[in-house]
């Protein structure tokens, strides 16, 4: 009897609305977390974005996602730290890398200019 009162399309619509709310709440949390994590915003900017996202949620989230730069200085620093940690965990050694480059240069596989460029990258 219950199945006849609640047809399949209504079930699908309910599932769609439920997951839309889950996605909306997740986006709200992510925008607020990103807003408070950033150190290039002042306290007033963080408060303004928070109020904007809370009082006009859909527009606030969309505007924040559009207005946020793709890569901030803080993101670049975090990526550099992660890369350094990855190299450290992998047993990366700049001296080993330079010795490999020297061997390639001696064999003629790379030129002196390429050697210097790659050596600078290995030391960075």
N, C-alpha and C positions, 0 to 999 in steps of 0.2 A: 504494500500500500504506500509506503514511504517513497519508493522509487518512482511511482507514478506522479507524486506531487513535486518531485524535484528532477526534471528532465536532464539529460546528458549535457546539453549546452549550458544550462544553469550551473552544473557542476564545473564545467570547464571555465566558465566566466568567474566563478568563485575562486578557483585555483589561480587564474590569471591575476585577479585583484589581490589575492594574498601575496603572491610573489612580487607584484608591483610594489606593494607596501614594504616588503622585505628589502627590495632594491633601493627604494626611496630612503628608508631608514639607514641602510648601509652607506649610501652616498652622503647623507647628512652627517653621519659619524666621521666618515673619511674627510669631508671638507672641514669640519670643526677640528679634527685632529691635525690636519695639515696646517690650518690657520694658526693653531697654538704652537706647533712644532717649529714654524719658521722664525728665524731670528732677524730677518730683514724687515719685519713689520714692527711698528711701535705698538705700545699698549692700546692707544686709541684706535689704530687701524684694526687690531685684533678685536676690540670691542665692537667697532662698527661692522665688520664682516660678520661677527657672531649675531648681532642684532638683525642685520639684513637677512641672514640665512634663517633665523628663527621666525621672524615676522612675515617674510615673503619667501617661504622655503623653496618652491620650485624655481622661481626666477633667481633667487639668491644663489642657489647651487649652480645653476647654469652660468650666471654671470661670473661667479668665482672660478669655475672651471675654464671659462673662456679668457678671463683677465689674468689668470696666474701664468707667469712665465714658464716656458717648457723646462728650463734648467736654471736654477738659482745658484749663487755661489756656494750656498750651504750644500746643495745637491752635489756640486762638483767636488767639494771637500770630502763628503761622505763616500763618493765613488772612488776618489784617490785613496782614502783610507782602506776601503774594501779591497782595492787592487793590491795595495801594499801587504795587507794581511794574507791575501791569496798567494802572493809570491812567497811570503815568509813560510806559509804552511806547506807550499810545494817544494820547499828547499831551494828556492831560487837564490843564486849567487851572482852578483854582478861580475865578479872576477872570473867565474866559469864562463859566463856569457861572453865576456871580452876575449878570453882565450879561444873560444870557438870562433869568434869573429876574426881574430888574428890568423887562425889556421885557414879560414876561408879566404882571407885576403892574400895569404902566402900562396895558396893554391890557384889564385886568380879568379875565384868564383865571384868576388865582389871587388869593386874599385876602392881606392883610398877614400874618396868622398863618401861612398856608401858606408865604409867602415867607420868613419868619423861620426856620421849621422846615427848609425846604429849603436855606436859606443855611447853617444850622448843619451840615447833612449835607454840603454841598459843602466846607465848611472842615475837616471832620473827616478 
